Amino acid sequence: MQDNNEFLKIIKNRRSIRKFTQKKIPENIIKDILDCGRLAPTARNLQPWTFVVIREKQTINKLAEITDYGKFLVDASCCILVFCQDTKYYLEDGCAATENILLAAQAYGIGSCWIAGDKKPYASKIAEMLGAPGGMKLVSIIAIGYPAEIPNPPKNSLEDVVKWGHW
């Protein structure tokens, strides 16, 4: 059996980062993070996702302006948008890919924050702005960059969220 301690540490230490340094993320690292998103589980193996990588500050600033809770995007080194074809399970598939991206970023010491996309009033405006073809749904916007600070918000205890066998 392999040692899973490092992987479990990545999951347990991942936090939503909203303050970033100005250090640029090397392209090969971004590609590896995206590759981890590509390998996420997907219903019926449809793999309905497309990842749009934004590194241009002007576009990142425009995205920050459009979102309601993503104003901190302006400080991110990079932004990844997860779009999915409008399939029966696009949301589940896109969320699985998003989580893989968040964890892969953490493994590289890169901070990230999931900004809502699906069901937000600005989702179609962003899709149009980026030239997404019809039938593509914005699932998430992910800010990534090297963290300037790492918050430590309280988390519910395991006993508070687990029921064994029944409620």
N, C-alpha and C positions, 0 to 999 in steps of 0.2 A: 504494500500500500504506500502510495506517495505521500510526502509531507505536505499537508494543505495549510500549514500555519501562515505562510506568506499570503496566499490567496484570501484566507479568512480575515487577515489583518487589513487587506485592501478594502474588503466589504465593510468591515466594522469601523474603519477610519474615514471613509468617504463622507464628505460634507458638502453642502451647497456653498460655493464660493462666489462672492459678489464683489470682491475687491482684488484686483490683479496688478502685478508689476507690468512694466512695459517690455519685458523680455519676450522676444519672438519665439514661437514654437517651430522647430525644424520641420520641414515638409515631410521627411521620412517618418517622423513620429505621428504627425497628423494622419498620414496614410495608414499606419499600423492601427491607430485608434479606429479609423473608419473600417478597416478590415475586420476588426472585432465586432463592429456593428453589423457588418454584412453577414457574419456567421451566427447571428442570433436565431433562436428558434422561431419558426413561422408556421402558421396553420396551413396544412396541405402543401407545405414547401413552396408556397407561391412567391416568397421573397419579394413583396410588393414595393420595397423601399427604393428611394433615391436620396442620396445625401448631397446637399448643396453646401459647399464650404465657402465662407465669406471671410476674406482677409483684408479687403479694402476698407479703410477707416470710414470713408464717406458712406458706404453702404451699411456698415455696422451702425453708424450714427443714425441713419435713416430708420433702420430696424428698431433701434432703441426708442426713437421718437414715436413710432407706430404702436409699440407694445404698451400695455398698461403697467405691468410689473417688471419690465425688463430694461429700465432706464440705465442700469449699471453696465449694460452691454457696451457702452462707450469706452469702458476701460479694458474690455476683453481683447486678447491678442487675435482671437479667431472666433468665428461663430459657425456652428454646424446646424443646418436645418434638416430635419427628417421629414420627408414627404413620402406618402404611400399611395398607391393606386387604390381607388375606392372599391375595395373588395369587402366581403362579409366580415373579415377579421382584421381590417387594416389597422384599427386602433391598438389591438393587442399586439400585432406584429410590430408596429412602429414603436410601441412602448418597450418591447423586448429589445429592439435594436438600440433605442435610446439608453436603456440601462446598461447594455454592453459598452456603449461609448463612454458613459460616465465612469464605469469601473476601469476601463482601459486607460482613460485619462489619469485616474487615481494611481494606477500602477506605474505611470511615468512621472508621478509627482506633480501632475498638472491639475489645477483646480477646474471645476466645472459647476454649472448650475442649469438645471432644467427649467426652461421658461415655457409655460403652456402655449399650445398652438391650437389644437383641435377644439372646436366649439367656441373659440374666441371670435369676437366680431371682426378683428383685424386679420384673421387667417386668410380670407380670400384676397384681401388687399396685398398681403405679402406674397401670396402665390402669383398674383398678377404682376407685381413689381419685379419678381425674379423670373418671369416668363415661364412658369410651370404650365405644362399642358393640361387641358381639361381632364377631369377625372382624378387629379392628384389632390390629396388632402394633406394639409400641414399638421403633422402630429406633434412636433416639438421643435423648439429653438434651444440650442445648447450653447451657452457662453463657455469658452475655455481659455485658459491662460495660467501663467504661473501665479500662485496665490500670494497676495500681499498680506493676508491674514487668514487664519483658519478658525472659524467660530466653533464653539462647542455647546450647541443647544441641548437642553435636557431631552432625553428620550424616555418613553414609557418602559417600564421594566418588563421582562419576559413574562413574569407572573400576571401582569396586567393585561396582556394581549393573547394569552394562550388558554384554551379550554381543552381538556382531554376527554374525548369520547362524547361529550354533550356540553351544552351551554351551562 
